[in-house]
Amino acid sequence: MTAIYERELDSQLNGLTGYIYGALMLLFGGIYVMVCHLEQGATDFTYVLYSLTFIYLIGIPLLTMRSVAEERHQKTDQLLYSLPLSMTKIVLGKYLALVTVMAMPLVLLGLYPLLINALTTSGAIPLKAAYGALTGFFFLGMALTAIGLFISSLMENVGLAAGACFVVMLLLYFLTSLAGYITDAAAVSLAGFAVCTALFGLILWRLTRNGPFALALTVVLEAALGVCFALFHSRFEGLFADVVGQLAVFDRFDSFSYGIFDIRSVVYFLSVAGLFLFLTVQTMERRRWAS
């Protein structure tokens, strides 16, 4: 796993993607610090990190687009499949290298509160809240990196992987706002869950390449959904919008931006990362046996 980690890290640092991500993070971080703290005299560093979450919309696709998609395009993934390593170790090696690159500019961002306190006299930044928010910002990046790695594992074209990842990041960023447009009608919730179930069946087919199994499971789940709707019709009112709102990854950072270190959000971020790493392992494992 160490060799995979070093290889992926070397690939990121010898290319432009890692540096572009770091430059964007530090550039906009510096701009927000200058405007909020040095000019306006604000004492809340968490606002800077909250404003920087949009950098992940561009940064995560940049970091993850080449991880697996380029391997598949250049056929070097066959070398990975021939290694005497479990696919879990291969995926973890790649993921930890991406997380390392993602965290590098955050280390420098961690110096900003100290520098601000040293340079300004208008008010000291609460370091406990600032570093708690920075920790939450890191865990948010971990979750998004795992999602980007999974998307890259599904693609053979680097540009397509970056585009698909950007669209997913954009949807996650505005998920709560989009959920507000969903009506509370029970039929709308039923339709939303039915579409999600169909998408689950499609992903299952992509992972297993077992069409009959994926189709049979999808039909069973759709039938169970219909039975639940018939029995508990009133509970479906507004349910889909509530579920969509709960899945908003970016919104889980809100508590950190208020100076609250939310353990539940940390667990949520780690759970999302674990889920998509598992899906990435299954995708690459299926491809290994197919080859």
PADRENLO-204285 format. One record per residue (C-alpha): residue number from 1; residue in one letter; x negated, y negated, z negated. Coordinates in pm, whole numbers, plus 50000, padded with zeros to 5 digits. Last residue first. Example, Ala and Ser with C-alpha at 12.3 -4.5 7.8 and 13.67 -1.06 7.14 Angstrom:
+-----+----+-------+-------+-------+
!   i ! aa !     X !     Y !     Z !
+-----+----+-------+-------+-------+
!   2 !  S ! 48633 ! 50106 ! 49286 !
!   1 !  A ! 48770 ! 50450 ! 49220 !
+-----+----+-------+-------+-------+
END
This chain:
+-----+----+-------+-------+-------+
!   i ! aa !     X !     Y !     Z !
+-----+----+-------+-------+-------+
! 291 !  S ! 50979 ! 50858 ! 51702 !
! 290 !  A ! 51329 ! 50917 ! 51568 !
! 289 !  W ! 51188 ! 51021 ! 51232 !
! 288 !  R ! 50997 ! 50695 ! 51197 !
! 287 !  R ! 51291 ! 50492 ! 51326 !
! 286 !  R ! 51517 ! 50633 ! 51057 !
! 285 !  E ! 51255 ! 50553 ! 50793 !
! 284 !  M ! 51222 ! 50198 ! 50930 !
! 283 !  T ! 51594 ! 50128 ! 50889 !
! 282 !  Q ! 51614 ! 50306 ! 50554 !
! 281 !  V ! 51319 ! 50111 ! 50416 !
! 280 !  T ! 51470 ! 49784 ! 50537 !
! 279 !  L ! 51803 ! 49872 ! 50373 !
! 278 !  F ! 51624 ! 49941 ! 50044 !
! 277 !  L ! 51438 ! 49611 ! 50073 !
! 276 !  F ! 51773 ! 49445 ! 50136 !
! 275 !  L ! 51926 ! 49586 ! 49819 !
! 274 !  G ! 51621 ! 49520 ! 49601 !
! 273 !  A ! 51600 ! 49155 ! 49707 !
! 272 !  V ! 51971 ! 49103 ! 49645 !
! 271 !  S ! 51937 ! 49267 ! 49302 !
! 270 !  L ! 51634 ! 49053 ! 49218 !
! 269 !  F ! 51826 ! 48735 ! 49308 !
! 268 !  Y ! 52128 ! 48847 ! 49103 !
! 267 !  V ! 51911 ! 48936 ! 48803 !
! 266 !  V ! 51755 ! 48589 ! 48821 !
! 265 !  S ! 52103 ! 48435 ! 48850 !
! 264 !  R ! 52218 ! 48623 ! 48540 !
! 263 !  I ! 51908 ! 48503 ! 48352 !
! 262 !  D ! 52013 ! 48140 ! 48405 !
! 261 !  F ! 51742 ! 47894 ! 48299 !
! 260 !  I ! 51947 ! 47577 ! 48264 !
! 259 !  G ! 51790 ! 47244 ! 48367 !
! 258 !  Y ! 52083 ! 47139 ! 48585 !
! 257 !  S ! 51894 ! 47240 ! 48901 !
! 256 !  F ! 51847 ! 47584 ! 48746 !
! 255 !  S ! 52227 ! 47624 ! 48722 !
! 254 !  D ! 52263 ! 47534 ! 49089 !
! 253 !  F ! 52021 ! 47805 ! 49205 !
! 252 !  R ! 52300 ! 48061 ! 49230 !
! 251 !  D ! 52456 ! 47837 ! 49492 !
! 250 !  F ! 52184 ! 47938 ! 49738 !
! 249 !  V ! 52284 ! 48304 ! 49727 !
! 248 !  A ! 52654 ! 48246 ! 49801 !
! 247 !  L ! 52800 ! 48595 ! 49740 !
! 246 !  Q ! 53032 ! 48474 ! 49462 !
! 245 !  G ! 53195 ! 48227 ! 49702 !
! 244 !  V ! 53268 ! 48504 ! 49950 !
! 243 !  V ! 53433 ! 48709 ! 49673 !
! 242 !  D ! 53651 ! 48416 ! 49566 !
! 241 !  A ! 53754 ! 48341 ! 49926 !
! 240 !  F ! 53845 ! 48709 ! 49976 !
! 239 !  L ! 54054 ! 48720 ! 49658 !
! 238 !  G ! 54265 ! 48409 ! 49727 !
! 237 !  E ! 54585 ! 48616 ! 49715 !
! 236 !  F ! 54479 ! 48982 ! 49724 !
! 235 !  R ! 54601 ! 49033 ! 49368 !
! 234 !  S ! 54962 ! 48977 ! 49479 !
! 233 !  H ! 54959 ! 49275 ! 49717 !
! 232 !  F ! 54839 ! 49528 ! 49462 !
! 231 !  L ! 54999 ! 49853 ! 49581 !
! 230 !  A ! 55026 ! 49779 ! 49954 !
! 229 !  F ! 54690 ! 49602 ! 49965 !
! 228 !  C ! 54525 ! 49887 ! 49777 !
! 227 !  V ! 54668 ! 50136 ! 50027 !
! 226 !  G ! 54545 ! 49929 ! 50321 !
! 225 !  L ! 54196 ! 49904 ! 50172 !
! 224 !  A ! 54190 ! 50280 ! 50119 !
! 223 !  A ! 54282 ! 50326 ! 50487 !
! 222 !  E ! 54004 ! 50088 ! 50594 !
! 221 !  L ! 53758 ! 50275 ! 50374 !
! 220 !  V ! 53859 ! 50612 ! 50518 !
! 219 !  V ! 53839 ! 50480 ! 50876 !
! 218 !  T ! 53494 ! 50332 ! 50810 !
! 217 !  L ! 53372 ! 50659 ! 50660 !
! 216 !  A ! 53493 ! 50854 ! 50964 !
! 215 !  L ! 53336 ! 50608 ! 51209 !
! 214 !  A ! 52999 ! 50609 ! 51032 !
! 213 !  F ! 52999 ! 50990 ! 51013 !
! 212 !  P ! 53104 ! 51033 ! 51377 !
! 211 !  G ! 52845 ! 50778 ! 51499 !
! 210 !  N ! 52539 ! 50911 ! 51321 !
! 209 !  R ! 52266 ! 50670 ! 51432 !
! 208 !  T ! 52188 ! 50645 ! 51058 !
! 207 !  L ! 52091 ! 50280 ! 51011 !
! 206 !  R ! 52268 ! 50134 ! 51312 !
! 205 !  W ! 52578 ! 50345 ! 51237 !
! 204 !  L ! 52578 ! 50220 ! 50878 !
! 203 !  I ! 52547 ! 49863 ! 51005 !
! 202 !  L ! 52850 ! 49916 ! 51229 !
! 201 !  G ! 53048 ! 50074 ! 50946 !
! 200 !  F ! 52966 ! 49780 ! 50721 !
! 199 !  L ! 53079 ! 49543 ! 50996 !
! 198 !  A ! 53411 ! 49727 ! 51011 !
! 197 !  T ! 53447 ! 49699 ! 50634 !
! 196 !  C ! 53371 ! 49326 ! 50654 !
! 195 !  V ! 53641 ! 49284 ! 50920 !
! 194 !  A ! 53895 ! 49469 ! 50703 !
! 193 !  F ! 53796 ! 49262 ! 50398 !
! 192 !  G ! 53866 ! 48941 ! 50588 !
! 191 !  A ! 54194 ! 49069 ! 50733 !
! 190 !  L ! 54318 ! 49172 ! 50387 !
! 189 !  S ! 54215 ! 48837 ! 50241 !
! 188 !  V ! 54402 ! 48658 ! 50519 !
! 187 !  A ! 54708 ! 48874 ! 50455 !
! 186 !  A ! 54701 ! 48778 ! 50086 !
! 185 !  A ! 54723 ! 48409 ! 50173 !
! 184 !  D ! 54478 ! 48195 ! 49974 !
! 183 !  T ! 54348 ! 48013 ! 50280 !
! 182 !  I ! 53981 ! 48019 ! 50376 !
! 181 !  Y ! 53847 ! 47667 ! 50434 !
! 180 !  G ! 53686 ! 47653 ! 50089 !
! 179 !  A ! 53492 ! 47970 ! 50170 !
! 178 !  L ! 53306 ! 47774 ! 50438 !
! 177 !  S ! 53184 ! 47526 ! 50178 !
! 176 !  T ! 53072 ! 47811 ! 49953 !
! 175 !  L ! 52891 ! 47983 ! 50238 !
! 174 !  F ! 52707 ! 47671 ! 50357 !
! 173 !  Y ! 52355 ! 47786 ! 50267 !
! 172 !  L ! 52436 ! 48153 ! 50325 !
! 171 !  L ! 52563 ! 48076 ! 50674 !
! 170 !  L ! 52251 ! 47872 ! 50752 !
! 169 !  M ! 52025 ! 48149 ! 50623 !
! 168 !  V ! 52209 ! 48401 ! 50843 !
! 167 !  V ! 52180 ! 48175 ! 51148 !
! 166 !  F ! 51809 ! 48118 ! 51078 !
! 165 !  C ! 51750 ! 48493 ! 51043 !
! 164 !  A ! 51918 ! 48561 ! 51377 !
! 163 !  G ! 51708 ! 48295 ! 51548 !
! 162 !  A ! 51381 ! 48412 ! 51395 !
! 161 !  A ! 51451 ! 48777 ! 51482 !
! 160 !  L ! 51552 ! 48680 ! 51836 !
! 159 !  G ! 51229 ! 48486 ! 51879 !
! 158 !  V ! 51024 ! 48779 ! 51749 !
! 157 !  N ! 51191 ! 49033 ! 51979 !
! 156 !  E ! 51224 ! 49395 ! 51872 !
! 155 !  M ! 51486 ! 49333 ! 51605 !
! 154 !  L ! 51640 ! 49530 ! 51318 !
! 153 !  S ! 51328 ! 49525 ! 51099 !
! 152 !  S ! 51312 ! 49145 ! 51135 !
! 151 !  I ! 51661 ! 49118 ! 50984 !
! 150 !  F ! 51548 ! 49327 ! 50687 !
! 149 !  L ! 51240 ! 49111 ! 50636 !
! 148 !  G ! 51455 ! 48797 ! 50643 !
! 147 !  I ! 51688 ! 48935 ! 50375 !
! 146 !  A ! 51390 ! 49031 ! 50156 !
! 145 !  T ! 51246 ! 48681 ! 50202 !
! 144 !  L ! 51578 ! 48527 ! 50096 !
! 143 !  A ! 51578 ! 48718 ! 49767 !
! 142 !  M ! 51215 ! 48633 ! 49691 !
! 141 !  G ! 51272 ! 48266 ! 49779 !
! 140 !  L ! 51556 ! 48247 ! 49527 !
! 139 !  F ! 51322 ! 48404 ! 49271 !
! 138 !  F ! 51066 ! 48130 ! 49339 !
! 137 !  F ! 51323 ! 47850 ! 49307 !
! 136 !  G ! 51436 ! 48002 ! 48977 !
! 135 !  T ! 51077 ! 47984 ! 48852 !
! 134 !  L ! 51049 ! 47624 ! 48972 !
! 133 !  A ! 51371 ! 47542 ! 48787 !
! 132 !  G ! 51223 ! 47682 ! 48464 !
! 131 !  Y ! 50905 ! 47493 ! 48538 !
! 130 !  A ! 51090 ! 47161 ! 48557 !
! 129 !  A ! 51322 ! 47231 ! 48263 !
! 128 !  K ! 51029 ! 47309 ! 48032 !
! 127 !  L ! 50820 ! 47023 ! 48172 !
! 126 !  P ! 51071 ! 46754 ! 48083 !
! 125 !  I ! 50946 ! 46471 ! 48310 !
! 124 !  A ! 50811 ! 46175 ! 48116 !
! 123 !  G ! 50955 ! 45828 ! 48156 !
! 122 !  S ! 50879 ! 45492 ! 48313 !
! 121 !  T ! 50504 ! 45519 ! 48251 !
! 120 !  T ! 50408 ! 45694 ! 48571 !
! 119 !  L ! 50080 ! 45844 ! 48693 !
! 118 !  A ! 50007 ! 46114 ! 48432 !
! 117 !  N ! 50366 ! 46232 ! 48398 !
! 116 !  I ! 50394 ! 46242 ! 48776 !
! 115 !  L ! 50071 ! 46441 ! 48805 !
! 114 !  L ! 50191 ! 46700 ! 48553 !
! 113 !  P ! 50529 ! 46728 ! 48724 !
! 112 !  Y ! 50357 ! 46766 ! 49064 !
! 111 !  L ! 50118 ! 47047 ! 48964 !
! 110 !  G ! 50388 ! 47313 ! 49001 !
! 109 !  L ! 50436 ! 47205 ! 49360 !
! 108 !  L ! 50081 ! 47328 ! 49421 !
! 107 !  V ! 50174 ! 47674 ! 49293 !
! 106 !  L ! 50496 ! 47656 ! 49495 !
! 105 !  P ! 50287 ! 47609 ! 49810 !
! 104 !  M ! 50139 ! 47958 ! 49758 !
! 103 !  A ! 50464 ! 48134 ! 49660 !
! 102 !  M ! 50593 ! 48203 ! 50013 !
! 101 !  V ! 50253 ! 48335 ! 50118 !
! 100 !  T ! 50252 ! 48574 ! 49822 !
!  99 !  V ! 50615 ! 48670 ! 49883 !
!  98 !  L ! 50527 ! 48761 ! 50242 !
!  97 !  A ! 50237 ! 48978 ! 50123 !
!  96 !  L ! 50464 ! 49141 ! 49864 !
!  95 !  Y ! 50718 ! 49224 ! 50136 !
!  94 !  K ! 50466 ! 49380 ! 50372 !
!  93 !  G ! 50322 ! 49602 ! 50101 !
!  92 !  L ! 50670 ! 49684 ! 49972 !
!  91 !  V ! 50777 ! 49795 ! 50321 !
!  90 !  I ! 50475 ! 50021 ! 50359 !
!  89 !  K ! 50510 ! 50158 ! 50007 !
!  88 !  T ! 50877 ! 50242 ! 50064 !
!  87 !  M ! 50794 ! 50401 ! 50399 !
!  86 !  S ! 50586 ! 50656 ! 50214 !
!  85 !  L ! 50223 ! 50660 ! 50307 !
!  84 !  P ! 50010 ! 50905 ! 50504 !
!  83 !  L ! 50011 ! 50663 ! 50799 !
!  82 !  S ! 50166 ! 50785 ! 51125 !
!  81 !  Y ! 50473 ! 50562 ! 51094 !
!  80 !  L ! 50255 ! 50255 ! 51051 !
!  79 !  L ! 50058 ! 50338 ! 51364 !
!  78 !  Q ! 50383 ! 50376 ! 51558 !
!  77 !  D ! 50473 ! 50025 ! 51443 !
!  76 !  T ! 50193 ! 49905 ! 51671 !
!  75 !  K ! 50434 ! 49929 ! 51965 !
!  74 !  Q ! 50368 ! 49561 ! 52053 !
!  73 !  H ! 50739 ! 49475 ! 52037 !
!  72 !  R ! 50799 ! 49701 ! 51735 !
!  71 !  E ! 50513 ! 49546 ! 51538 !
!  70 !  E ! 50632 ! 49202 ! 51646 !
!  69 !  A ! 50978 ! 49273 ! 51506 !
!  68 !  V ! 50839 ! 49412 ! 51179 !
!  67 !  S ! 50670 ! 49120 ! 51007 !
!  66 !  R ! 50685 ! 48870 ! 51294 !
!  65 !  M ! 51010 ! 48693 ! 51204 !
!  64 !  T ! 50948 ! 48698 ! 50828 !
!  63 !  L ! 50754 ! 48380 ! 50758 !
!  62 !  L ! 50909 ! 48154 ! 51020 !
!  61 !  P ! 51263 ! 48277 ! 50948 !
!  60 !  I ! 51200 ! 48208 ! 50574 !
!  59 !  G ! 51062 ! 47859 ! 50632 !
!  58 !  I ! 51341 ! 47712 ! 50842 !
!  57 !  L ! 51644 ! 47766 ! 50618 !
!  56 !  Y ! 51408 ! 47791 ! 50319 !
!  55 !  I ! 51334 ! 47420 ! 50364 !
!  54 !  F ! 51700 ! 47357 ! 50270 !
!  53 !  T ! 51617 ! 47456 ! 49911 !
!  52 !  L ! 51394 ! 47148 ! 49883 !
!  51 !  S ! 51674 ! 46921 ! 49758 !
!  50 !  Y ! 51731 ! 47146 ! 49456 !
!  49 !  L ! 51356 ! 47149 ! 49394 !
!  48 !  V ! 51338 ! 46769 ! 49391 !
!  47 !  Y ! 51650 ! 46747 ! 49172 !
!  46 !  T ! 51481 ! 46977 ! 48919 !
!  45 !  F ! 51210 ! 46714 ! 48873 !
!  44 !  D ! 51446 ! 46498 ! 48667 !
!  43 !  T ! 51271 ! 46191 ! 48525 !
!  42 !  A ! 51372 ! 45934 ! 48787 !
!  41 !  G ! 51156 ! 45622 ! 48822 !
!  40 !  Q ! 51310 ! 45512 ! 49151 !
!  39 !  E ! 50981 ! 45458 ! 49336 !
!  38 !  L ! 50740 ! 45711 ! 49184 !
!  37 !  H ! 51001 ! 45961 ! 49073 !
!  36 !  C ! 51278 ! 45998 ! 49329 !
!  35 !  V ! 51118 ! 45854 ! 49643 !
!  34 !  M ! 50762 ! 45975 ! 49592 !
!  33 !  V ! 50868 ! 46313 ! 49455 !
!  32 !  Y ! 51114 ! 46364 ! 49740 !
!  31 !  I ! 50848 ! 46280 ! 49999 !
!  30 !  G ! 50587 ! 46499 ! 49832 !
!  29 !  G ! 50822 ! 46797 ! 49825 !
!  28 !  F ! 50907 ! 46728 ! 50188 !
!  27 !  L ! 50543 ! 46750 ! 50286 !
!  26 !  L ! 50455 ! 47031 ! 50045 !
!  25 !  M ! 50731 ! 47262 ! 50167 !
!  24 !  L ! 50682 ! 47175 ! 50533 !
!  23 !  A ! 50304 ! 47222 ! 50512 !
!  22 !  G ! 50340 ! 47556 ! 50337 !
!  21 !  Y ! 50582 ! 47688 ! 50600 !
!  20 !  I ! 50362 ! 47560 ! 50882 !
!  19 !  Y ! 50058 ! 47719 ! 50720 !
!  18 !  G ! 50224 ! 48057 ! 50689 !
!  17 !  T ! 50352 ! 48047 ! 51046 !
!  16 !  L ! 50029 ! 47933 ! 51207 !
!  15 !  G ! 49839 ! 48259 ! 51226 !
!  14 !  N ! 49531 ! 48384 ! 51042 !
!  13 !  L ! 49703 ! 48343 ! 50705 !
!  12 !  Q ! 50011 ! 48544 ! 50798 !
!  11 !  S ! 49821 ! 48826 ! 50970 !
!  10 !  D ! 49571 ! 48844 ! 50683 !
!   9 !  L ! 49858 ! 48875 ! 50436 !
!   8 !  E ! 50013 ! 49153 ! 50645 !
!   7 !  R ! 49683 ! 49345 ! 50663 !
!   6 !  E ! 49604 ! 49289 ! 50296 !
!   5 !  Y ! 49946 ! 49416 ! 50187 !
!   4 !  I ! 49931 ! 49714 ! 50422 !
!   3 !  A ! 49586 ! 49804 ! 50287 !
!   2 !  T ! 49708 ! 49768 ! 49930 !
!   1 !  M ! 50000 ! 50000 ! 50000 !
+-----+----+-------+-------+-------+
END
